[in-house]
Amino acid sequence: MTEGAGPVPDRALRRLTGYSLKRAYNRLQTDAARVLDGFGLRITTYSALSVICATPDLRQSQLAEALSMERSNTVVIVDTLEQADLIERRRVPHDRRSYALRATKAGRRLFTDATAALERHEDEMLGALDAGEREELMRLLHKIDETGANGVRG
């Protein structure tokens, strides 16, 4: 390995979609984490708060499913949000083992503020793309997400 010769080329890797997506994701995520830190949130707690704000009284198991997370990891996130008084956990009347989740007024306000900051962040990070390109990027990302493991739409 040569020292001081500059960056190691990764041209072969950059031809791979997954590698390029990972690099773009890492850039966006690192900055998003910095933005959310200013609100006392992490990407996981923001994501959970987003789903809870949009779906009052959903159950923890539904939250885990929506975020594609293990239920045990979801419990830790829900505990964190509840301790910060951003959500409330209520027993489901006909299922004593389940809890319904609902954002508090403070949680909804924080979510609104954090979302506005994230949208500004994305506008800055994606500034090289015009509105049509951003729309196309989102369309393509959703298409990839909807495609099954074998390349067949699920």
N, C-alpha and C positions, 0 to 999 in steps of 0.2 A: 504494500500500500504506500502510495506516495503522499508525503505530508506537504501541505500548503499548495497543492495543485488545483484547488478549487473544488466545487461540488462534484460529487460522483454522479455520472449520467444515469438517468433512469428511463431513457427513451423507449426501451423494450417494454417496460412496465406501463408507460403512458399510453401504449396502444390498447391496453386492456381496460375495458369499461369499469370493472369493479375497482381497479386501482385508482383510476381517475375520479370515480365517485367518492372513494374513501378520502382522497386528498382534498377534494372540495368540501366534503362533509367535515373533515377535521378543521379546516379554516373557519367554516360557518359556526361549528359547535364551540370552538375555543372562544370566539368573540361573543357568541350568544351566552355562554356561561359567565363571561365577564359582565355582560349587561344584566343578567338575572341576579348575579351576586349583589348588585347594588340594591336589589329589592329583597334580599335575604332569601332568595330562591335558588334552587338548582334546576337543571333541565328536567329532571324527573319530577320534582315537586311542582314545577310550573305546568308540566304536561298533565299531571293528575288534577291540579286545580282547574285547568282548562276544561277537562272532561267533566268534572264535577259541576262547574259553573254552567255548562251547556246541558247537563242532564241531572237536574235536582232529584234527589232520593234514589239514585242508582245504588246498587249494592257493591260491596268491595269486590266480590267475584266478577261483577260486570266491569268494574274499573280495571281489574287485572287483565281481563280479556281484551278490553279496548286498547290497552297499552302494551299488549303482548308481553306481560310480565308474569313471573311466578307469584302466586298469591302471598307467599311469605314476604316477598320484597314489597308488595303493595301495602301490607300491614304496616311496615316500617314507615313508608311514605305517608300513609294516612295518619299514623301517630304523630309524625312531624308536623303535618298541616293542622291537626287538631290542637296540639300543644301551642302552636303559634296563633290560635284562635282564628284560623282562616277557613276552617270547615267545622261542621258539627256531625257527630255520629249518633244516629238514633236507632233504637231497636225496631225491627220490622215486626208489626203486631202479630202476624200469623206465623212467623218463623223466628223464634227467639235466638237462633244461632246467627242470624244475619243482621247487618247494620245498613241503614240507609244513610247516604252521605249527602250533605247539603252545604254549600258555601255560605259563610257568614257575610254580613254586610262588608266587613273589613276585607274578607277574602275576595269578594266580587270587585271591590275597589282596587285592591292590589293587582288582581288579574288584569283589569282594564288598563292600569298604568303600565304594568310589565309588558302587556301585549303591544301597546303603543311604542314602547321603547324597543321591543324586538322588531317591530315593523320598520322603524327608523333604521335600526341596525341592518336589516336585510336590504333596505333601499340603498344604504351605503355599500354593503358588500357586493350587491348585484348591480351596481351602478353602470357597469359596462354593457348590461343587457337592456334593450328597449322593452317596452311593455309587451309587445308581441312575442319577443324572445322569452321573457319571463313566463308568460302564459304557456308557451310551447314547452318550456322546461318542466313546468308543473304537470302539464298533460302527459309528457313522456315519463316522468317519475311515477305518476299514478298508474300509468300503463304497466311499468315494470313491477310495481307493487302488486298489481292485480294478476300478474302472470304467475302461474304455478311453477313449481320446481322443475317440471319437465318442459317448460316453455308453453304450456297449455293454460289458457285462462281458466281461473277457478271460479 
